Amino acid sequence: MRMEQLTEKHLNGILSLWNREWSELFPLRSRLIEQNVYHDPNWLREGSWVAMDELDRLVGFVTAKGSRDELEPFGIPRDLGWIQALLVAKQERGKGIGSELLRRAEDALRRHGARRIRLGNDLQSRLFPGLPEPDADAKQWFEKRGFSYQEEVYDLVNHYAEGVTVELPQLHGASLSVAVSSDRERLEAFMSRCFPGTWDYQHREYWKRGGTGREYVMLERDEQVIGFCRMNDGQSPLLAQNIYWEQAFDAPLGGIGPLGIDEEYRGYRYGISIVQAAIHYLLERGNRSIVIDTTPFVDFYGKLGYGTWRTYAKYEKTIPE
């Protein structure tokens, strides 16, 4: 077995391995790897490796990411690192390949300054928010290597028959609309004021990467933005987390999340209303299945007919000094 540092030349090998192992659950396409690995400024090249067999076939890989000084103003600590993905072909497991890939990634993250490592959840360019569809063997494997379980989160889904619509909610004293490019500064000011952190960072990255506003429902009151909801579909300039796996669906897929309401205006049922608005717009755009990603609030979204589709276990590891 030969280890090589992962580069752009390994794209097809990664796709081939991934889709042999996981195409039923998580069908991967080159656009997603290019967007979330090669084009992510947080990608740690020296911590990303592939395993090649004697026939020069890619049989395993790991991708690592590390926080940067530029993220600290958003509350993302400099000592944070991520194992974005780690996969070894089934027939090659039990030979120490995964352990060696993880060791190399962790060594590079340590040199980069990371003292905490998370499985997935690498900001807006993640593949998963944690260990996907976790089974006992996968959990045990990572726990033996120092990772501690944190919590489970879920992707939820609902399917809408052709012709079904959801009315746009009518709110007393507030209004809902789809953002346009001229709303950028107002939305950025709102995110900075109400959600200074990961969501603020993700929102700014959205505009930098070609966003036009159509992916945001805005909630306004007294001419001030007081809430937002992200919605995505196949026409979005970026593949967002809730539409990553749209190739697993027969019908056009839409996605919802995250969403947030200014603390001062909570308790008015604005949260459920802004989700209903996002559903309304996504159905108008022809999407018949909608995913709400990375949430623990199964009961809340169950009121709108959404049920669990995918499960993820969040794990984290502390590296000693």
C-alpha positions, 0 to 999 in steps of 0.5 A, a space after each residue: 500500500 502506498 500513501 500519497 498526498 491528496 491532490 486534484 489528480 485524485 478526484 476521479 479515484 475519490 468519486 469512484 471509491 465513494 460511489 462504490 461504497 455509498 452511492 445508495 445513500 450519498 451519491 457524490 459528484 465531482 462538483 461537490 468535491 471541487 467546491 468543498 475540498 479543492 476550493 475551500 480556503 480551510 482545506 489542509 493539503 498537508 493533512 489530506 492523503 490517499 491510499 493506493 494499492 499495488 494496481 494503482 487504484 485509490 482504496 482510501 482517503 482522508 481530507 482534513 481542514 484547519 481553522 485560520 486567523 481569518 475565522 477568529 473574528 467570527 468566533 471560530 477558534 484558531 485551534 479547531 480542526 476537522 476531519 472532513 471525510 475518511 473512507 476506506 474500501 470495504 475489502 481493504 478494511 482491517 489492514 490499518 489503512 484507516 488508522 494510518 490515514 487518520 494519523 497523518 491527518 492528525 499530525 498535520 492538524 497538530 502542526 497547524 495548531 489544532 488542539 480540537 478535532 471534529 468529525 465533519 461539521 467543517 463550516 459551510 463546506 462540510 460533507 457531513 455534520 458528523 459521523 453519517 448513519 453511525 453504526 456501532 462499529 464506526 462509533 467504536 473505531 473512532 472512540 478507540 482513537 480518542 473521539 468523544 460522542 457529543 450529540 445526534 442531529 438529523 436531516 429531515 424530508 417531506 415529499 409533496 405531490 404534484 399540484 400541492 401548494 403551501 400558502 405564504 403566511 400572512 403576518 400581522 405587523 411583519 412581512 416576508 420576501 425573497 432577498 435580492 442583490 440590493 439587500 446584501 448590506 442589510 442582511 450582512 448587518 443583521 447577521 453580524 448583529 444577531 448571529 455573529 459567528 458561523 452563520 455570519 461567516 457562511 452568509 458572507 461566503 455565500 455572497 463571495 461565491 456568487 450568491 444573488 439573494 434568491 436563497 434567502 427569505 427575509 422577515 422584516 418589521 418596521 423596515 428592519 430585517 428581523 429574521 432569515 431562512 436559507 432555501 436552496 435548490 438546483 439553480 443555486 450557485 452553490 451546492 448547499 448542505 440540504 441539496 448535496 444528495 439531490 441525485 438520490 431523489 426522483 423529483 427536483 430537490 429543495 433544501 431549508 436551513 439555517 434560519 434565525 429570528 432576532 431574539 427581541 422578536 421571538 415568541 411571535 411564531 415567526 420561526 414556523 412562519 418563515 419555514 412555511 414561506 421557504 416551503 412556499 417559494 421552493 414549491 413554486 420553483 418546482 421542487 417536490 421534495 424538501 430537506 431540512 438539514 442538521 437539526 435536533 428539532 424533529 418534533 418541531 418540524 414534524 408539525 409541518 410533516 417532516 420526518 427523519 431521513 438521515 442521522 449523524 453523530 457528532 464527535 470531537 477529540 482533544 489533542 494534548 499539548 
